[in-house]
Amino acid sequence: MKEKRSLLWFKNELRLLDNEILFRASAKASFVLPVYIIDPAQFQPGKLGFPKTGYFRTQFLLESLTALKSSLQKLNADLHVFVGRAEDIIPQLVKELKITAVYASQEVGSEELATQYAIELQLEKFGVPIELYWQNTLYHADDIPWPINRLPDTFTNFRKEIEQESSVRKIFSIAEIAYQQEIESTNIPTIQDFGFTPALKDNRCAIEFRGGEQNAQERLQEYFWEKDLLRTYKETRNELLGSDYSSKFSAWLALGCISPRTIYNEVKRYEQERVKNDSTYWLIFELLWRDYFRFAAKKFGVKIFQRKGIRNKAFVSTNDAVLFEKWRLGEIGVDFIDANMRELLHTGFMSNRGRQNVASYLAKDYKVNWTWGAAWFESQLVDYDVSSNWLNWAYVAGVGNDPREDRYFNTESQIRKYDPKGKYVRHWLADNIDVSKNTHESKVIS
Ligand SMILES: Cc1cc2nc3c(=O)[nH]c(=O)nc-3n(C[C@H](O)[C@H](O)[C@H](O)COP(=O)(O)OP(=O)(O)OC[C@H]3O[C@@H](n4cnc5c(N)ncnc54)[C@H](O)[C@@H]3O)c2cc1C
């Protein structure tokens, strides 16, 4: 039988547990080469002046890659990290190493798809297929009860039908990888290579996000089992301060250090061993929102990035760079909005309640182009996820999947409800921190 030599292209599934591409490649190939590619274009400043991927997400990515490399090394394999364009590097590796199949996850983002198509085109010349697997949602794309172009327009309809019609698939695990050292081991770039100065931890942060599968598992262990916080999640999830009010799984989910199915299984175990209540259900409910946006991104493609949104609805706004800059740096003079924006600026994280309020303020009070706000979140959020970010923004701006036409977050009433004693605002505004820290010199890594 012909030897199967596979290239395993890691992207946003930086884990060993429940990784279908790893499972499939390991089952079929006599040689598996795990690869990750850092594209410098993803770290360059865009037209608004800040990098597409900012400090916090870059740092989290590097930690996650380091962790994955070390886990693979424990299985006598390795992770080969290259810097460049995937559409150059993958065909080159395929040719040099006589690879016979490339394994990768299916994408929904238009940039990611463009890269994938470019690679497919090149690999056709060598007769090498890309085997694509759907990963990183709770429900598999093949199990949703509609063709993608018939995905319901509202989350409620999506949720009700999927809960009735579909079930969550089993997870994958592997015991070994067929790997031989055929090329030299590579180093993972440092944060300085991206032009960032390492920032000191800001002690006011909600949680210290550290990348990698082990850290994701530890957070799950802490949130569910040690602190027993899952039983009250529904009541606390809209709070603003500290590590305990919500799971903080988002950054690990975004890079795939943990899969939503692993979290789901653990919720089910918790329901059996501790308690089953509205809160345990609600965490799954939120994971369904994440699924919904991922499927909606698949359905609507490039429209999710457009100012008129997926509804092609006129969004009257200005491109007021001065207002935007004040908003971005947390200097508009409305304490609640500024406090949230400072949290994002200094830590790369913001609560869901905060995100809704600051997004609404930019889009609905300031009437500034919401896509600029989404671009800043893309740069700054440690948990940036293409579909969750752009479709949440579109939703709040009134051009997304919101069945309500007139949703508006009134800052005054939000403060009365969520920060009545000003604790959150004081936490972030009682400081003299220089907001220009974490600057980026726009260095090109090579
Ligand atoms: C304007 C705006 C932008 C956002 N951008 C992102 C983003 O880039 N990446 C991201 O992961 N989330 C994004 N969210 C959704 C949400 O704010 C975060 O997922 C959540 O705050 C992360 O904290 P957590 O993990 O503690 O959430 P928890 O409350 O513990 O929720 C558990 C998980 O459910 C998912 N989830 C919860 N709420 C949502 C939601 N509204 N949409 C999609 N998934 C959700 C997340 O994966 C989250 O980790 C955005 C929301 C808004 C309003």
The ligand as an SDF file (V2000), in Angstrom:
LIG
                    3D

 53 58  0  0  0  0  0  0  0  0999 V2000
  -19.6870   43.9330   20.4080 C   0  0  0  0  0  0  0  0  0  0  0  0
  -19.3450   42.5550   20.8670 C   0  0  0  0  0  0  0  0  0  0  0  0
  -18.2020   41.9220   20.3950 C   0  0  0  0  0  0  0  0  0  0  0  0
  -17.8890   40.6210   20.8040 C   0  0  0  0  0  0  0  0  0  0  0  0
  -16.7470   40.0160   20.3160 N   0  0  0  0  0  0  0  0  0  0  0  0
  -16.4760   38.7290   20.6810 C   0  0  0  0  0  0  0  0  0  0  0  0
  -15.3240   38.0760   20.1680 C   0  0  0  0  0  0  0  0  0  0  0  0
  -14.5590   38.5960   19.3470 O   0  0  0  0  0  0  0  0  0  0  0  0
  -15.0610   36.8110   20.6150 N   0  0  0  0  0  0  0  0  0  0  0  0
  -15.8920   36.1520   21.4970 C   0  0  0  0  0  0  0  0  0  0  0  0
  -15.6200   35.0120   21.8660 O   0  0  0  0  0  0  0  0  0  0  0  0
  -17.0040   36.7530   21.9520 N   0  0  0  0  0  0  0  0  0  0  0  0
  -17.3240   38.0110   21.5950 C   0  0  0  0  0  0  0  0  0  0  0  0
  -18.4370   38.6150   22.1020 N   0  0  0  0  0  0  0  0  0  0  0  0
  -19.3760   37.8140   22.9030 C   0  0  0  0  0  0  0  0  0  0  0  0
  -19.1760   37.8740   24.4280 C   0  0  0  0  0  0  0  0  0  0  0  0
  -19.0900   39.1960   24.8650 O   0  0  0  0  0  0  0  0  0  0  0  0
  -17.9410   37.1020   24.8940 C   0  0  0  0  0  0  0  0  0  0  0  0
  -17.9340   35.7980   24.3420 O   0  0  0  0  0  0  0  0  0  0  0  0
  -17.9130   36.9670   26.4120 C   0  0  0  0  0  0  0  0  0  0  0  0
  -17.9680   38.2200   27.0210 O   0  0  0  0  0  0  0  0  0  0  0  0
  -16.6270   36.2540   26.8310 C   0  0  0  0  0  0  0  0  0  0  0  0
  -16.5710   36.0870   28.2050 O   0  0  0  0  0  0  0  0  0  0  0  0
  -16.8160   34.6830   28.8680 P   0  0  0  0  0  0  0  0  0  0  0  0
  -16.0360   33.6310   28.1740 O   0  0  0  0  0  0  0  0  0  0  0  0
  -16.6100   34.8380   30.3160 O   0  0  0  0  0  0  0  0  0  0  0  0
  -18.3620   34.4590   28.5440 O   0  0  0  0  0  0  0  0  0  0  0  0
  -19.4510   33.5140   29.2410 P   0  0  0  0  0  0  0  0  0  0  0  0
  -20.5820   34.3810   29.6450 O   0  0  0  0  0  0  0  0  0  0  0  0
  -18.8600   32.6570   30.2840 O   0  0  0  0  0  0  0  0  0  0  0  0
  -19.9790   32.6170   28.0230 O   0  0  0  0  0  0  0  0  0  0  0  0
  -19.4440   31.3390   27.7170 C   0  0  0  0  0  0  0  0  0  0  0  0
  -19.0480   31.3040   26.2700 C   0  0  0  0  0  0  0  0  0  0  0  0
  -20.1860   31.4650   25.4360 O   0  0  0  0  0  0  0  0  0  0  0  0
  -19.8510   32.2090   24.2640 C   0  0  0  0  0  0  0  0  0  0  0  0
  -20.6190   33.4540   24.2420 N   0  0  0  0  0  0  0  0  0  0  0  0
  -21.1580   34.1280   25.2660 C   0  0  0  0  0  0  0  0  0  0  0  0
  -21.8330   35.2070   24.8320 N   0  0  0  0  0  0  0  0  0  0  0  0
  -21.7020   35.2060   23.4860 C   0  0  0  0  0  0  0  0  0  0  0  0
  -22.1670   36.0550   22.4490 C   0  0  0  0  0  0  0  0  0  0  0  0
  -22.9180   37.1400   22.6960 N   0  0  0  0  0  0  0  0  0  0  0  0
  -21.7990   35.7740   21.1840 N   0  0  0  0  0  0  0  0  0  0  0  0
  -21.0520   34.6950   20.8740 C   0  0  0  0  0  0  0  0  0  0  0  0
  -20.6130   33.8500   21.8280 N   0  0  0  0  0  0  0  0  0  0  0  0
  -20.9220   34.1030   23.1060 C   0  0  0  0  0  0  0  0  0  0  0  0
  -18.3750   32.5240   24.3710 C   0  0  0  0  0  0  0  0  0  0  0  0
  -17.6590   31.5560   23.6500 O   0  0  0  0  0  0  0  0  0  0  0  0
  -18.1050   32.4210   25.8600 C   0  0  0  0  0  0  0  0  0  0  0  0
  -16.7760   32.0940   26.1610 O   0  0  0  0  0  0  0  0  0  0  0  0
  -18.7600   39.9390   21.7070 C   0  0  0  0  0  0  0  0  0  0  0  0
  -19.9040   40.5900   22.1840 C   0  0  0  0  0  0  0  0  0  0  0  0
  -20.1860   41.8730   21.7770 C   0  0  0  0  0  0  0  0  0  0  0  0
  -21.4370   42.5410   22.3090 C   0  0  0  0  0  0  0  0  0  0  0  0
  1  2  1  0
  2  3  1  0
  2 52  2  0
  3  4  2  0
  4  5  1  0
  4 50  1  0
  5  6  2  0
  6  7  1  0
  6 13  1  0
  7  8  2  0
  7  9  1  0
  9 10  1  0
 10 11  2  0
 10 12  1  0
 12 13  2  0
 13 14  1  0
 14 15  1  0
 14 50  1  0
 15 16  1  0
 16 17  1  0
 16 18  1  0
 18 19  1  0
 18 20  1  0
 20 21  1  0
 20 22  1  0
 22 23  1  0
 23 24  1  0
 24 25  2  0
 24 26  1  0
 24 27  1  0
 27 28  1  0
 28 29  2  0
 28 30  1  0
 28 31  1  0
 31 32  1  0
 32 33  1  0
 33 34  1  0
 33 48  1  0
 34 35  1  0
 35 36  1  0
 35 46  1  0
 36 37  1  0
 36 45  1  0
 37 38  2  0
 38 39  1  0
 39 40  1  0
 39 45  2  0
 40 41  1  0
 40 42  2  0
 42 43  1  0
 43 44  2  0
 44 45  1  0
 46 47  1  0
 46 48  1  0
 48 49  1  0
 50 51  2  0
 51 52  1  0
 52 53  1  0
M  END
$$$$
